[in-house]
Amino acid sequence: MSAADNIRNNIIDKLLTISNKDYLSALYQLVSTSSVNEDIVQLSESQILMLNMSDEDIKNGRIVPHDELDKIDLEWLKSL
């Protein structure tokens, strides 16, 4: 079972315990007005530039492992 299936089943289990009609109506309205948005997102020139710069950084090995970044962040927070 996928993670999405687990989440869906957990939501269904919780919904089955709700008896408040107003609460259920609000949830129904939220779910029925939400749709999967498959629109193409238009990026600005600056967003495209930043993504291209990120690609170049990755290609050239200019990256910091997550655990190292956590250490740097912790040191920065201690200095405040």
C-alpha positions as CSV (number, residue, x, y, z in Angstrom):
1,M,0.0,0.0,0.0
2,S,1.4,3.4,-0.9
3,A,1.8,6.3,1.4
4,A,-1.1,8.1,-0.3
5,D,-3.3,5.1,0.3
6,N,-2.4,5.0,4.0
7,I,-3.1,8.7,4.4
8,R,-6.4,8.4,2.5
9,N,-7.4,5.4,4.7
10,N,-6.5,7.3,7.9
11,I,-8.6,10.2,6.8
12,I,-11.6,8.0,6.0
13,D,-11.2,6.3,9.5
14,K,-11.3,9.7,11.2
15,L,-14.2,10.9,9.0
16,L,-16.3,7.9,10.1
17,T,-16.1,9.1,13.7
18,I,-17.3,12.6,13.1
19,S,-21.0,13.2,13.7
20,N,-21.2,17.0,13.6
21,K,-23.1,17.8,10.5
22,D,-21.7,21.4,10.2
23,Y,-18.2,20.1,10.5
24,L,-18.8,17.4,7.9
25,S,-20.5,19.9,5.5
26,A,-17.4,22.2,5.8
27,L,-15.1,19.3,5.1
28,Y,-17.2,18.3,2.1
29,Q,-17.2,21.8,0.7
30,L,-13.4,21.9,1.1
31,V,-12.9,18.6,-0.6
32,S,-15.4,19.2,-3.4
33,T,-14.0,22.6,-4.3
34,S,-10.4,21.3,-4.3
35,S,-9.2,19.8,-7.5
36,V,-5.9,18.5,-8.8
37,N,-4.3,21.4,-10.5
38,E,-2.6,20.3,-13.6
39,D,-2.0,23.8,-15.0
40,I,1.4,24.6,-16.2
41,V,3.1,27.0,-13.9
42,Q,4.7,30.0,-15.7
43,L,8.1,30.9,-14.1
44,S,9.5,34.3,-14.1
45,E,12.9,35.0,-15.7
46,S,14.5,35.3,-12.3
47,Q,13.0,32.0,-11.2
48,I,14.4,30.3,-14.3
49,L,17.8,31.9,-13.7
50,M,17.9,30.7,-10.1
51,L,17.0,27.1,-11.2
52,N,19.7,27.2,-13.9
53,M,22.2,28.5,-11.3
54,S,21.2,25.6,-9.0
55,D,21.7,23.1,-11.8
56,E,25.2,24.5,-12.5
57,D,26.0,24.3,-8.8
58,I,25.0,20.6,-8.7
59,K,26.9,19.8,-11.9
60,N,30.0,21.5,-10.5
61,G,29.8,19.9,-7.0
62,R,29.1,23.1,-5.2
63,I,26.7,21.4,-2.7
64,V,26.5,21.0,1.0
65,P,25.2,17.8,2.5
66,H,22.1,18.2,4.7
67,D,23.8,17.1,7.9
68,E,26.6,19.6,7.3
69,L,24.1,22.4,6.7
70,D,22.4,21.5,10.0
71,K,25.7,22.0,11.8
72,I,26.3,25.3,10.1
73,D,22.7,26.4,11.0
74,L,23.2,25.4,14.6
75,E,26.5,27.3,14.9
76,W,24.8,30.4,13.4
77,L,21.9,30.1,15.8
78,K,24.3,29.9,18.8
79,S,26.0,33.1,17.7
80,L,22.8,35.1,17.8
